[in-house]
Amino acid sequence: MRETLVVGAGIAGLVVARELVLQGHRVRVLEAEANAGGQLLRKSIAGIPLDAGAEAFATRGGTVRAYLERLGIADRVVASLDAPAWLHARTGTTVPLPAVSLLGIPSAPLAEDVVAVVGRTAAWRGMTDALLPGPVGAKSATLGELVRRRMGDGILERLVAPVVEGIHSKHPDELPVSVAPGLVHHLLRENSLARAVARLRTDAPAGSLVAGLDGGMGMLVDTLLAELDRYGVPIEYGVRVAEVHADRVVLAVDPGASPAGADADELEGDVREGLVVVAAPGLVTPADGRSATRTATHLMTLVIEAGTDAARALAENPRGTGVLVARGTDVTARALTHVSAKWAWVREAAAGREVVRLSYESAPSADSARRDAELLLGVSIPEAAVVAAEATTWLRAGRFEAAPGIPITGEQVSGTGLASVIDHAHRLAEIIGPPASEAAADSSTDPAASTERTAS
Ligand SMILES: Cc1cc2nc3c(=O)[nH]c(=O)nc-3n(C[C@H](O)[C@H](O)[C@H](O)COP(=O)(O)OP(=O)(O)OC[C@H]3O[C@@H](n4cnc5c(N)ncnc54)[C@H](O)[C@@H]3O)c2cc1C
């Protein structure tokens, strides 16, 4: 049987590889780096095992949970601290986010916790949402347009944009309304965006929008790797694919291995043959022919020594799970996660130390991150109290429509986030179906099976 080559061992590649092997494919995974998981990476910082990329999953739709159940690790699902994150507003003040909101969209624009962030005039403008007919804004192309039309610029820019940028690293004007599933549906039913938010939040009470895994999201990678090992799927590390075709891949040439004086253009990489499934960014051209975009996210994780005044103050008065930052303030970080407050398992592993993680659009120094943390958390954190400062940079693929041809999965086509990525990879494996020879054998012995497959 011909091999199926999965390019990329991020979460999309691991899921599609597992599902294909279960369908009878002979799978091999090719991964450019020395480890699997991609943006799901565990790093030990000051001896504390931490997620250096994704640290949670969206619970909406139950997709990830259902998959964790299939993998037998649903009992490791844990809730994060049940307290709203805070917002560092344009005014320079840091306040808790409105208690009942969705991506910053308030369910009660005139509530005191909304007025504290956006001011009274913007809050009153937000109330016009209640007077507008339901269809106003319902066909908006972006989340930004929807909020602007119903609640005005003030609520969009001062409240929704900082929250959305903290979560998706994009302004709401760059995101489709589908980032808030069910929102337009409820807007049309309730004739109000605020009431639609209230409805969605009633269906998903506070603290339940995201969940994590005890021990970190790295557990998911460990589990998938153990499964692939059990099914005899080889993963080749340090193998960078340069070119993909439906039936073969061309590997990148190792510049160190080229003969002296050879012209790089004339060197050809090794070829591997098989059915190709792409789960890595940058290898397939978008349908519109433009080159795919990539954006950098820079993280700085700080560990603060146990027993210091700073650690005590942080443990006693956490600002929820962390702080999101509006644009145009004195802080360059986009968001801060108080990791040891958010996750009980980190608190336990940190043994009295406090862990905070800041994210940036351009690389910060450890000292500027420390100063940002002081401002955002309202606590003095002297240099001497910081026992570790670990920088991590991620290049994330922008989303695009893939041209038909080679099967492709991963966040570049599914959209970012584990819920979308896992769901897409799973569905792609179902669409690919069993290997050609198996399908042929099936149809020769069981015509009903083939009819069913064609019908579906
Ligand atoms: C800092 C950060 C925080 C995040 N937080 C969350 C969160 O809390 N919740 C959430 O749901 N999502 C979160 N995400 C997003 C989530 O991690 C990603 O959407 C998801 O992990 C993407 O998986 P993927 O397999 O599509 O891509 P990747 O993880 O990028 O995997 C692609 C793989 O392909 C490999 N590869 C690349 N090029 C080649 C090549 N040419 N040849 C061979 N292999 C190649 C890469 O090395 C990598 O292993 C976060 C992302 C980041 C960066």
Ligand as a Chemical Component Dictionary entry (heavy atoms), coordinates in Angstrom:
data_LIG
# 
_chem_comp.id                   LIG 
_chem_comp.type                 NON-POLYMER 
_chem_comp.pdbx_formal_charge   0 
_chem_comp.three_letter_code    LIG 
# 
loop_
_chem_comp_atom.comp_id 
_chem_comp_atom.atom_id 
_chem_comp_atom.alt_atom_id 
_chem_comp_atom.type_symbol 
_chem_comp_atom.charge 
_chem_comp_atom.model_Cartn_x 
_chem_comp_atom.model_Cartn_y 
_chem_comp_atom.model_Cartn_z 
_chem_comp_atom.pdbx_ordinal 
LIG C1  C1  C 0 1.154  32.144 21.956 1  
LIG C2  C2  C 0 -0.029 31.371 21.439 2  
LIG C3  C3  C 0 -1.095 31.143 22.292 3  
LIG C4  C4  C 0 -2.197 30.448 21.826 4  
LIG N1  N1  N 0 -3.201 30.196 22.700 5  
LIG C5  C5  C 0 -4.227 29.443 22.305 6  
LIG C6  C6  C 0 -5.205 29.028 23.246 7  
LIG O1  O1  O 0 -5.087 29.313 24.453 8  
LIG N2  N2  N 0 -6.242 28.291 22.795 9  
LIG C7  C7  C 0 -6.357 27.909 21.485 10 
LIG O2  O2  O 0 -7.310 27.223 21.135 11 
LIG N3  N3  N 0 -5.412 28.247 20.579 12 
LIG C8  C8  C 0 -4.356 28.992 20.960 13 
LIG N4  N4  N 0 -3.381 29.318 20.071 14 
LIG C9  C9  C 0 -3.539 28.885 18.668 15 
LIG C10 C10 C 0 -3.258 27.391 18.493 16 
LIG O3  O3  O 0 -2.105 27.035 19.203 17 
LIG C11 C11 C 0 -3.060 27.113 17.003 18 
LIG O4  O4  O 0 -4.210 27.539 16.266 19 
LIG C12 C12 C 0 -2.827 25.620 16.714 20 
LIG O5  O5  O 0 -1.908 25.046 17.623 21 
LIG C13 C13 C 0 -2.324 25.487 15.280 22 
LIG O6  O6  O 0 -2.028 24.156 14.992 23 
LIG P1  P1  P 0 -1.522 23.718 13.543 24 
LIG O7  O7  O 0 -1.215 22.285 13.631 25 
LIG O8  O8  O 0 -2.466 24.198 12.529 26 
LIG O9  O9  O 0 -0.190 24.593 13.294 27 
LIG P2  P2  P 0 1.228  24.548 13.996 28 
LIG O10 O10 O 0 1.086  24.301 15.440 29 
LIG O11 O11 O 0 1.903  25.803 13.575 30 
LIG O12 O12 O 0 1.935  23.282 13.367 31 
LIG C14 C14 C 0 2.547  23.273 12.107 32 
LIG C15 C15 C 0 3.682  22.267 12.149 33 
LIG O13 O13 O 0 4.240  22.161 10.848 34 
LIG C16 C16 C 0 5.651  22.194 10.947 35 
LIG N5  N5  N 0 6.172  22.708 9.682  36 
LIG C17 C17 C 0 6.134  23.982 9.239  37 
LIG N6  N6  N 0 6.659  24.085 8.010  38 
LIG C18 C18 C 0 7.059  22.836 7.666  39 
LIG C19 C19 C 0 7.675  22.291 6.503  40 
LIG N7  N7  N 0 7.989  23.054 5.464  41 
LIG N8  N8  N 0 7.953  20.962 6.476  42 
LIG C20 C20 C 0 7.627  20.169 7.531  43 
LIG N9  N9  N 0 7.032  20.643 8.664  44 
LIG C21 C21 C 0 6.748  21.955 8.725  45 
LIG C22 C22 C 0 5.909  23.113 12.127 46 
LIG O14 O14 O 0 7.216  22.927 12.638 47 
LIG C23 C23 C 0 4.811  22.689 13.079 48 
LIG O15 O15 O 0 5.193  21.605 13.889 49 
LIG C24 C24 C 0 -2.243 29.990 20.488 50 
LIG C25 C25 C 0 -1.161 30.209 19.639 51 
LIG C26 C26 C 0 -0.046 30.881 20.119 52 
LIG C27 C27 C 0 1.138  31.096 19.218 53 
# 
loop_
_chem_comp_bond.comp_id 
_chem_comp_bond.atom_id_1 
_chem_comp_bond.atom_id_2 
_chem_comp_bond.value_order 
_chem_comp_bond.pdbx_ordinal 
LIG C1  C2  SING 1  
LIG C2  C3  SING 2  
LIG C2  C26 DOUB 3  
LIG C3  C4  DOUB 4  
LIG C4  N1  SING 5  
LIG C4  C24 SING 6  
LIG N1  C5  DOUB 7  
LIG C5  C6  SING 8  
LIG C5  C8  SING 9  
LIG C6  O1  DOUB 10 
LIG C6  N2  SING 11 
LIG N2  C7  SING 12 
LIG C7  O2  DOUB 13 
LIG C7  N3  SING 14 
LIG N3  C8  DOUB 15 
LIG C8  N4  SING 16 
LIG N4  C9  SING 17 
LIG N4  C24 SING 18 
LIG C9  C10 SING 19 
LIG C10 O3  SING 20 
LIG C10 C11 SING 21 
LIG C11 O4  SING 22 
LIG C11 C12 SING 23 
LIG C12 O5  SING 24 
LIG C12 C13 SING 25 
LIG C13 O6  SING 26 
LIG O6  P1  SING 27 
LIG P1  O7  DOUB 28 
LIG P1  O8  SING 29 
LIG P1  O9  SING 30 
LIG O9  P2  SING 31 
LIG P2  O10 DOUB 32 
LIG P2  O11 SING 33 
LIG P2  O12 SING 34 
LIG O12 C14 SING 35 
LIG C14 C15 SING 36 
LIG C15 O13 SING 37 
LIG C15 C23 SING 38 
LIG O13 C16 SING 39 
LIG C16 N5  SING 40 
LIG C16 C22 SING 41 
LIG N5  C17 SING 42 
LIG N5  C21 SING 43 
LIG C17 N6  DOUB 44 
LIG N6  C18 SING 45 
LIG C18 C19 SING 46 
LIG C18 C21 DOUB 47 
LIG C19 N7  SING 48 
LIG C19 N8  DOUB 49 
LIG N8  C20 SING 50 
LIG C20 N9  DOUB 51 
LIG N9  C21 SING 52 
LIG C22 O14 SING 53 
LIG C22 C23 SING 54 
LIG C23 O15 SING 55 
LIG C24 C25 DOUB 56 
LIG C25 C26 SING 57 
LIG C26 C27 SING 58 
# 
